[in-house]
């Protein structure tokens, strides 16, 4: 008589045949007249004693682990900082070089029409008389001198200006840029806002000159 498989072996074989199902399965233990036991997936035939055994469903397979990310992989788009905005180019401004009437010093003007003013005759170097300096025709269009101006030998003067060419304007802007950067590097944080504003203005104007 062939040897019957043991209970663990039978359960293993039956479980292997039923592993394709995701639900719990019922196994029948059939006991013969001589006490021998057998196991099957259908009810026991005849007068054999049977016992139902419920097998648990096999566990679901775990999901595969995520693929490892290489340490030297390229950063995502969100990690790359955006490039700094390009300053909007501004037209080269009109500038004028003016000569001060009192001392001959030059300076830069944005209008080319500086207001006139009174200055002592000795500084201006005018060898005329008071009558010639303070007649109505000579002072038409501006305030008449008061007693203090007359006693101090003051006369009405106005600075002379000429328009600068594009290359001269760019040279003035670059000089202004260098001076502003020097002041900005030495300024306290509370004093920096107007210098930073002027820096942005100069940067836009210098785009027409090829940059600072």
C-alpha positions as CSV (number, residue, x, y, z in Angstrom):
1,X,0.0,0.0,0.0
2,X,1.6,3.4,-1.0
3,X,2.5,5.7,1.8
4,X,0.1,8.7,2.1
5,X,1.5,12.2,2.3
6,X,1.5,13.9,5.6
7,X,-0.8,16.8,6.5
8,X,1.8,19.6,5.9
9,X,2.8,18.0,2.5
10,X,-0.9,17.7,1.5
11,X,-1.7,21.2,2.5
12,X,1.4,22.5,0.6
13,X,0.3,20.7,-2.6
14,X,-3.3,21.8,-2.3
15,X,-2.2,25.3,-1.5
16,X,0.1,25.4,-4.5
17,X,-2.7,24.3,-6.8
18,X,-5.0,27.0,-5.4
19,X,-2.5,29.9,-5.2
20,X,-3.7,31.5,-8.4
21,X,-6.9,32.5,-6.5
22,X,-6.9,35.6,-4.4
23,X,-9.7,34.2,-2.1
24,X,-9.6,31.8,0.8
25,X,-10.1,28.1,-0.2
26,X,-11.7,25.1,1.5
27,X,-9.9,21.7,1.7
28,X,-11.6,18.5,2.8
29,X,-9.8,15.9,5.1
30,X,-11.2,12.5,4.4
31,X,-10.6,9.6,7.0
32,X,-10.9,6.0,5.9
33,X,-12.0,2.9,7.8
34,X,-8.5,2.2,9.0
35,X,-7.8,5.8,10.0
36,X,-5.9,6.8,7.0
37,X,-6.4,10.5,6.0
38,X,-6.4,12.1,2.6
39,X,-7.0,15.6,1.4
40,X,-8.9,16.9,-1.6
41,X,-10.7,20.0,-2.8
42,X,-14.1,18.2,-3.2
43,X,-16.3,16.6,-0.5
44,X,-15.3,13.1,0.7
45,X,-17.1,10.3,-1.2
46,X,-19.1,7.5,0.4
47,X,-19.1,7.0,4.2
48,X,-15.7,8.5,4.8
49,X,-15.5,11.0,7.6
50,X,-14.6,14.5,6.5
51,X,-13.4,17.7,8.0
52,X,-13.3,21.0,6.3
53,X,-10.1,23.1,6.5
54,X,-10.1,26.7,5.3
55,X,-6.8,27.9,3.8
56,X,-6.0,31.6,4.0
57,X,-5.6,33.5,0.7
58,X,-1.9,34.0,-0.2
59,X,-0.6,37.5,0.6
60,X,-0.5,40.1,-2.2
61,X,2.8,40.7,-3.9
62,X,4.4,43.9,-2.6
63,X,4.9,46.7,-5.2
64,X,8.3,46.9,-6.7
65,X,10.7,49.4,-5.0
66,X,11.2,52.8,-6.8
67,X,14.2,53.0,-9.0
68,X,17.2,54.6,-7.3
69,X,18.0,58.1,-8.4
70,X,21.6,58.7,-9.4
71,X,23.5,61.2,-7.2
72,X,24.9,63.0,-10.2
73,X,21.6,63.3,-12.1
74,X,20.6,66.6,-13.6
75,X,18.6,68.9,-11.3
76,X,14.9,69.3,-12.1
77,X,13.7,72.5,-13.9
78,X,12.3,73.9,-10.6
79,X,15.8,73.7,-9.0
80,X,17.5,75.8,-11.7
81,X,17.3,79.5,-10.7
82,X,15.9,81.8,-13.5
83,X,18.4,84.1,-15.2
84,X,18.5,87.7,-14.0
85,X,16.3,90.0,-16.0
86,X,17.9,92.0,-18.7
87,X,17.6,95.7,-18.1
88,X,15.4,97.5,-20.5
89,X,17.5,99.7,-22.7
90,X,16.8,103.5,-22.5
91,X,17.6,106.0,-25.1
92,X,20.9,107.9,-24.7
93,X,19.9,111.1,-22.8
94,X,20.6,114.6,-24.1
95,X,23.4,116.2,-22.1
96,X,25.0,119.6,-22.3
97,X,28.4,120.9,-21.2
98,X,28.1,124.3,-19.5
99,X,30.8,126.8,-18.6
100,X,30.2,128.7,-15.4
101,X,30.2,132.5,-16.0
102,X,31.9,133.3,-12.6
103,X,35.0,131.0,-12.7
104,X,35.0,129.2,-16.1
105,X,34.5,125.8,-14.5
106,X,32.6,123.2,-16.6
107,X,29.7,121.1,-15.5
108,X,27.0,118.8,-17.1
109,X,23.4,119.9,-17.5
110,X,20.3,118.0,-18.7
111,X,18.5,121.1,-20.0
112,X,21.2,123.3,-21.6
113,X,19.4,126.4,-20.2
114,X,20.6,127.0,-16.7
115,X,18.9,130.0,-15.0
116,X,20.8,133.3,-14.8
117,X,22.0,134.8,-11.6
118,X,23.7,137.9,-10.2
119,X,27.5,137.9,-9.6
120,X,30.0,140.5,-8.4
121,X,31.6,142.5,-11.2
122,X,35.0,141.8,-9.9
123,X,34.5,138.0,-10.3
124,X,33.0,138.3,-13.7
125,X,35.7,140.8,-14.8
126,X,33.4,143.3,-16.4
127,X,35.1,146.8,-16.5
128,X,31.9,148.8,-17.1
129,X,30.2,151.4,-15.0
130,X,27.1,150.9,-12.8
131,X,25.0,152.9,-15.2
132,X,25.8,150.6,-18.1
133,X,25.3,147.4,-16.0
134,X,21.9,148.4,-14.4
135,X,20.1,150.1,-17.2
136,X,16.6,148.8,-18.1
137,X,17.7,147.2,-21.4
138,X,20.5,145.2,-19.9
139,X,18.1,143.6,-17.3
140,X,15.0,143.2,-19.3
141,X,13.4,139.8,-18.6
142,X,14.6,139.3,-15.1
143,X,14.5,140.9,-11.6
144,X,16.0,144.4,-11.2
145,X,18.9,144.5,-8.8
146,X,18.2,145.8,-5.3
147,X,20.3,148.3,-3.2
148,X,22.6,145.5,-1.9
149,X,23.4,144.3,-5.3
150,X,24.0,147.8,-6.6
151,X,26.3,148.7,-3.6
152,X,28.2,145.3,-4.1
153,X,28.7,145.9,-7.8
154,X,26.6,142.9,-8.9
155,X,25.7,142.1,-12.5
156,X,23.4,139.7,-14.2
157,X,25.2,136.6,-15.8
158,X,24.3,133.3,-17.3
159,X,26.3,130.2,-18.0
160,X,27.0,129.1,-21.6
161,X,26.1,125.6,-22.7
162,X,26.6,123.3,-25.8
163,X,25.1,120.0,-26.6
164,X,27.3,116.9,-26.3
165,X,27.7,114.3,-29.0
166,X,26.8,110.6,-28.4
167,X,30.3,109.5,-27.6
168,X,30.7,112.4,-25.2
169,X,27.4,111.5,-23.5
170,X,28.5,107.9,-23.1
171,X,31.8,109.1,-21.5
172,X,29.9,111.2,-19.0
173,X,27.5,108.3,-18.2
174,X,30.4,105.9,-17.6
175,X,32.1,108.4,-15.3
176,X,28.9,108.9,-13.4
177,X,28.5,105.1,-13.2
178,X,32.0,104.7,-11.7
179,X,31.4,107.4,-9.2
180,X,28.0,106.0,-8.2
181,X,29.5,102.5,-7.8
182,X,32.3,103.9,-5.6
183,X,29.7,105.7,-3.3
184,X,27.5,102.6,-3.3
185,X,30.4,100.4,-2.1
186,X,31.1,102.7,0.8
187,X,27.5,103.6,1.8
188,X,25.6,102.3,4.8
189,X,22.6,100.1,4.0
190,X,20.2,102.9,4.9
191,X,21.9,105.2,2.4
192,X,21.9,102.7,-0.5
193,X,18.3,103.0,-2.0
194,X,18.9,106.2,-3.9
195,X,22.2,105.0,-5.1
196,X,20.7,101.7,-6.3
197,X,17.9,103.6,-8.1
198,X,20.5,105.7,-9.9
199,X,22.5,102.6,-10.7
200,X,19.5,101.0,-12.4
201,X,18.9,104.2,-14.4
202,X,22.5,104.4,-15.5
203,X,22.5,100.8,-16.5
204,X,19.5,101.2,-18.7
205,X,21.0,104.4,-20.3
206,X,24.3,102.7,-20.9
207,X,22.7,99.9,-23.0
208,X,22.8,102.3,-25.9
209,X,26.6,102.8,-25.3
210,X,27.4,99.1,-25.2
211,X,27.0,98.7,-21.4
212,X,28.9,100.1,-18.4
